[in-house]
Amino acid sequence: MKILTLRIFAVAALFSVFVTDQAAAQQTAAPTVLITGSNRGIGFEFAKQYAAKGWNVIATCRNPRKAEALQELAASNGNVVIEELDITSAREIRALDKKYADTPIDLLLNNAGLIGPRAGQKFGDFDYDQFEETFRINATGTMRVTEAFLDNVEASDQKKIVSLGSVAGSLQMIFASRDYYPYRASKAALHIMMRILAFELTSSDVIVTIINPGVVDTQGLLDLPPEDVPEEFADTMEAVRMGLVTMRTPEASVTGMVSVIDGLTKEQSGEFLAHDGSTVPW
């Protein structure tokens, strides 16, 4: 009887240790973010900052072999993995979805987007191939990714879907500029689709929001003398010099957006937010 009691005690002790270890593992498990368009600019800065926060980062881009900075980031951070993903390719999206089928994704960060050259985006001189490509990336491609990974988000703890929007796609904020029709229209389409999705998921715990990063210097324009600024950015930089527009570095913009994302609540689902958390007019 004494031996049986000792065995029962030993089994109970081992089970207690197992349960404790499992609970500890669940408490310390790092959240996961999947970022599209991670090879440069805002997307790369998101990958850097979430890696520094200790998150598991799935950094996607169209051509990982050419993403040297991203490769260096992954090499120095064991919590960063790089995946090839063209968000306009249904085949590549299905393949990545299958690979991560059992992985909860706390934050799906739809960053990939295309502004495109100014030429070809003016009324009377449209490049319609560019027009369609802009929609394939900014609107359709983003929705393809969101549809594919919704189950992963629902299986996570934080359950957040965040897409980068733009005031250029706000009907209330069309000012002097009379071009960029494709870019503006594609972002407006993204905004409305994400808002519809937020309403569709009202009864779930998933949060769907759009964030405007502001005017971000992804081209190194702030370091250029006026005479070296490319013509397509001349108007923007003139507005910056006049104090009409504030241009931020990717680091500053992403720092603000990460803070907003950290604090998102279900009540904000469907909202269009700025990088400082304020509401952007639709």
C-alpha positions in Angstrom: 0.0 0.0 0.0 2.9 2.3 0.9 4.5 1.7 -2.6 1.2 2.3 -4.3 0.8 5.6 -2.4 4.3 6.7 -3.4 3.6 5.9 -7.0 0.3 7.8 -7.0 2.1 10.8 -5.4 4.9 10.7 -8.0 2.4 10.6 -10.9 0.5 13.5 -9.3 3.7 15.5 -8.9 4.7 14.9 -12.5 1.2 15.8 -13.7 1.4 19.0 -11.6 4.8 19.9 -13.1 3.4 19.2 -16.6 0.4 21.4 -16.1 2.5 24.2 -14.6 4.9 24.1 -17.5 2.1 24.1 -20.0 0.5 27.1 -18.3 3.8 28.9 -18.2 4.4 28.2 -21.8 1.0 29.6 -22.7 1.5 32.7 -20.6 5.0 33.4 -22.2 4.1 32.5 -25.8 5.0 35.5 -27.9 2.3 36.9 -30.2 2.6 36.6 -33.9 2.3 39.2 -36.6 2.2 38.7 -40.4 3.2 41.7 -42.4 2.9 42.1 -46.1 5.4 44.2 -48.1 8.1 43.9 -45.4 11.2 44.5 -47.6 11.4 48.3 -47.4 9.9 51.5 -46.0 7.0 51.2 -43.6 6.7 47.5 -43.8 10.4 46.9 -43.0 10.1 49.3 -40.1 7.1 47.4 -38.8 9.2 44.2 -39.0 12.0 45.8 -37.1 9.9 47.2 -34.3 7.8 44.1 -33.8 11.0 42.0 -33.7 12.4 44.3 -31.1 9.2 43.9 -29.0 9.8 40.1 -29.0 6.9 39.2 -31.4 7.2 36.3 -33.8 7.4 38.1 -37.2 6.3 36.6 -40.4 7.7 39.1 -42.9 6.5 38.7 -46.4 7.6 40.3 -49.7 7.5 39.5 -53.4 11.2 38.8 -53.8 13.0 37.8 -50.6 16.3 37.2 -52.4 16.5 40.9 -53.2 15.4 42.1 -49.7 18.9 42.5 -48.3 18.0 44.6 -45.3 15.2 42.2 -44.4 17.6 39.2 -44.7 20.0 41.0 -42.3 17.2 41.6 -39.9 16.2 37.9 -40.0 19.8 36.8 -39.6 20.2 38.8 -36.4 16.7 38.0 -35.0 15.6 34.4 -34.5 12.0 35.5 -34.2 11.8 36.8 -37.8 11.1 34.5 -40.7 10.8 35.7 -44.3 8.2 34.3 -46.7 7.7 35.0 -50.4 4.3 36.5 -51.1 2.9 38.4 -54.0 -0.5 39.5 -52.7 -1.9 39.5 -56.2 -1.1 35.8 -56.6 -3.9 33.5 -55.4 -1.5 30.5 -55.7 1.1 32.1 -53.5 -1.5 33.1 -50.9 -2.9 29.6 -50.8 0.5 28.1 -50.4 1.4 30.4 -47.5 -2.0 29.9 -45.9 -1.5 26.1 -46.0 2.0 26.4 -44.5 0.7 28.4 -41.5 -2.7 26.7 -41.2 -2.1 25.8 -37.6 -0.5 29.1 -36.6 -2.6 31.7 -34.7 -1.8 35.2 -36.0 -2.5 37.9 -33.5 -2.1 40.7 -35.9 -2.5 40.6 -39.7 -0.9 43.8 -40.9 -1.8 44.6 -44.5 1.0 47.0 -45.4 1.7 46.1 -49.0 0.5 48.8 -51.4 1.3 50.7 -54.6 1.2 54.5 -55.2 2.7 54.3 -58.7 4.3 57.0 -60.7 2.3 60.3 -61.0 2.5 60.1 -64.8 -0.4 58.0 -66.0 -2.7 58.9 -63.1 -4.1 62.1 -64.5 -7.5 62.5 -66.2 -7.1 62.4 -69.9 -3.8 60.6 -69.7 -4.5 57.4 -67.8 -2.3 54.4 -68.0 -5.1 51.8 -67.6 -2.7 48.9 -67.1 -1.3 50.8 -64.2 -4.9 51.6 -63.1 -5.7 47.9 -62.9 -2.4 47.0 -61.2 -3.0 49.6 -58.5 -6.4 48.0 -57.8 -5.0 44.5 -57.9 -2.6 45.4 -55.1 -4.3 48.0 -52.9 -7.8 46.6 -53.0 -8.2 43.1 -54.3 -4.8 41.7 -53.2 -5.3 43.0 -49.6 -8.7 41.4 -49.5 -7.3 38.1 -50.8 -4.8 38.0 -47.9 -7.4 39.0 -45.3 -9.8 36.3 -46.5 -7.1 33.7 -46.4 -5.8 34.4 -42.9 -9.0 35.3 -41.1 -9.2 31.9 -39.5 -5.6 32.3 -38.1 -6.6 35.7 -36.7 -9.7 34.3 -35.1 -7.6 31.5 -33.4 -5.2 34.1 -31.8 -5.4 36.0 -28.5 -5.3 39.5 -29.9 -7.5 39.0 -33.0 -6.5 42.2 -35.0 -6.6 43.0 -38.7 -5.0 46.3 -39.5 -4.7 47.7 -43.1 -2.8 50.8 -44.0 -5.1 53.3 -45.5 -4.6 56.8 -46.8 -6.2 60.2 -46.6 -5.9 60.2 -50.4 -8.8 57.7 -50.3 -11.0 59.9 -48.1 -13.9 61.6 -49.9 -13.8 64.4 -47.4 -10.2 65.2 -47.8 -9.8 65.7 -51.6 -8.1 69.1 -51.8 -6.1 70.8 -54.5 -4.5 67.7 -56.1 -6.3 66.7 -59.3 -4.4 63.5 -60.0 -3.6 60.1 -58.6 -7.0 58.8 -59.5 -6.1 55.1 -59.4 -4.3 55.3 -56.1 -7.1 57.4 -54.5 -9.8 55.2 -55.8 -8.1 51.9 -54.8 -7.6 53.2 -51.3 -11.2 54.3 -51.0 -12.2 50.8 -52.2 -10.0 49.3 -49.5 -11.5 51.5 -46.8 -15.1 50.6 -47.6 -14.3 46.8 -47.9 -12.6 46.8 -44.5 -15.5 48.7 -43.0 -17.9 46.2 -44.4 -15.8 43.4 -43.0 -15.7 45.0 -39.6 -19.6 45.1 -39.6 -19.7 41.5 -40.8 -17.5 40.5 -37.8 -19.4 42.5 -35.3 -20.5 39.5 -33.3 -16.9 38.1 -33.2 -13.9 39.3 -31.2 -11.9 40.2 -34.3 -11.0 43.9 -34.6 -10.7 45.4 -38.1 -9.3 48.8 -38.5 -7.6 51.1 -41.0 -4.6 53.3 -40.1 -3.3 56.2 -42.0 0.5 56.4 -41.6 0.6 60.1 -42.6 3.1 61.5 -45.1 6.1 59.2 -44.7 9.6 59.8 -46.1 10.2 56.4 -47.6 12.4 57.8 -50.4 14.9 59.8 -48.3 13.5 63.1 -49.6 14.1 65.0 -46.4 17.9 64.5 -46.9 17.8 65.9 -50.4 18.4 69.5 -51.4 15.4 71.0 -53.3 17.1 70.8 -56.7 17.6 67.0 -56.3 14.0 66.2 -55.4 12.4 64.1 -58.2 9.7 66.0 -60.1 6.9 63.8 -59.0 7.6 64.7 -55.4 8.3 68.4 -56.0 4.8 69.6 -55.0 4.8 67.5 -51.8 8.2 68.7 -50.7 7.2 72.3 -51.4 4.2 71.8 -49.1 6.6 70.4 -46.5 8.9 73.4 -46.7 6.0 75.7 -46.4 4.8 73.9 -43.3 1.5 72.8 -44.9 2.4 69.1 -44.7 4.3 67.3 -42.0 6.6 64.5 -43.3 7.7 61.9 -40.9 10.4 59.2 -40.9 9.2 55.6 -41.2 10.5 55.1 -37.6 8.4 57.9 -36.2 5.3 56.9 -38.2 5.5 53.2 -37.3 6.2 53.9 -33.6 2.9 55.9 -33.5 1.0 53.2 -35.3 2.3 50.4 -33.2 1.2 52.3 -30.1 -2.3 52.7 -31.6 -2.5 49.0 -32.6 -1.4 47.9 -29.1 -4.4 49.8 -27.7 -7.1 48.9 -30.2 -10.4 47.9 -28.7 -13.5 46.2 -30.3 -15.3 49.6 -30.1 -12.8 50.9 -32.7 -13.5 48.1 -35.2 -14.4 49.7 -38.5 -12.7 53.0 -37.7 -10.2 54.9 -39.9 -7.5 56.1 -37.5 -4.4 58.3 -37.8 -1.0 57.2 -36.6 -1.6 59.2 -33.4 -5.0 57.4 -32.7 -7.3 60.3 -33.8 -10.1 59.6 -36.2 -9.7 60.3 -39.9 -12.6 61.6 -41.9 -14.0 59.2 -44.5 
